Amino acid sequence: MTNNDILKKLRVALKLRDDEIIKILSLVDFKISAGELSALFRKEDHPNYKECGDQILRNFLNGLVIHLRGPKESN
């Protein structure tokens, strides 16, 4: 299973729209355009397909934690 597959499955399972994914990534100061994001969701044989790197998936997961739980509390 590729990072692209994981990202697609999370998007479907959590019913996230592209703008919500961009917002989640911005929570961890990771900027991505709508065009770059759509390239991650294309089929592998599409000319504009882009492989989802570990950095994108890691930042998405970290942003998702903040999105679902809220920011980490300072003591």
C-alpha positions as CSV (number, residue, x, y, z in Angstrom):
1,M,0.0,0.0,0.0
2,T,1.4,3.4,-1.0
3,N,1.2,6.7,0.8
4,N,-1.2,7.8,-1.9
5,D,-3.5,4.9,-1.0
6,I,-3.4,5.7,2.7
7,L,-4.2,9.3,2.0
8,K,-7.1,8.4,-0.3
9,K,-8.5,5.9,2.3
10,L,-8.3,8.5,5.1
11,R,-10.0,11.1,2.9
12,V,-12.9,8.7,2.2
13,A,-13.2,7.3,5.7
14,L,-13.2,10.8,7.3
15,K,-15.3,12.4,4.5
16,L,-12.8,15.1,3.9
17,R,-13.0,17.6,1.1
18,D,-9.8,19.0,-0.6
19,D,-10.2,22.4,1.2
20,E,-10.4,20.6,4.5
21,I,-7.2,18.6,3.8
22,I,-5.4,21.8,2.9
23,K,-6.6,23.4,6.1
24,I,-5.4,20.4,8.1
25,L,-2.0,20.6,6.5
26,S,-1.9,24.3,7.3
27,L,-2.3,23.5,11.0
28,V,1.3,22.2,11.0
29,D,2.5,25.0,8.7
30,F,2.7,22.8,5.6
31,K,1.5,24.6,2.5
32,I,0.1,22.7,-0.5
33,S,-2.0,24.0,-3.4
34,A,-5.2,22.5,-4.6
35,G,-3.5,21.4,-7.8
36,E,-0.7,19.6,-6.0
37,L,-3.3,17.9,-3.8
38,S,-5.4,16.7,-6.7
39,A,-2.3,15.2,-8.3
40,L,-1.9,13.0,-5.2
41,F,-5.4,11.5,-5.8
42,R,-5.0,10.7,-9.5
43,K,-4.4,7.2,-10.8
44,E,-0.8,6.2,-11.2
45,D,-1.0,6.0,-15.0
46,H,-2.3,9.6,-15.2
47,P,0.3,12.1,-16.7
48,N,-0.2,14.5,-13.7
49,Y,0.1,11.9,-11.0
50,K,2.4,12.8,-8.1
51,E,3.7,10.3,-5.6
52,C,2.8,11.2,-2.0
53,G,6.1,11.4,-0.1
54,D,6.6,10.5,3.5
55,Q,6.8,14.2,4.5
56,I,3.3,15.0,3.1
57,L,1.7,12.0,4.8
58,R,3.5,12.7,8.1
59,N,2.4,16.3,8.1
60,F,-1.2,15.3,7.2
61,L,-1.3,12.8,10.1
62,N,0.2,15.4,12.6
63,G,-2.3,18.0,11.4
64,L,-5.2,15.5,11.6
65,V,-4.3,14.9,15.3
66,I,-4.5,18.6,15.9
67,H,-7.7,18.9,13.9
68,L,-9.5,16.1,15.8
69,R,-8.1,16.5,19.3
70,G,-7.2,20.2,19.4
71,P,-3.8,21.8,19.9
72,K,-1.4,20.4,22.6
73,E,-1.9,22.0,25.9
74,S,1.0,23.9,27.4
75,N,1.8,23.2,31.1
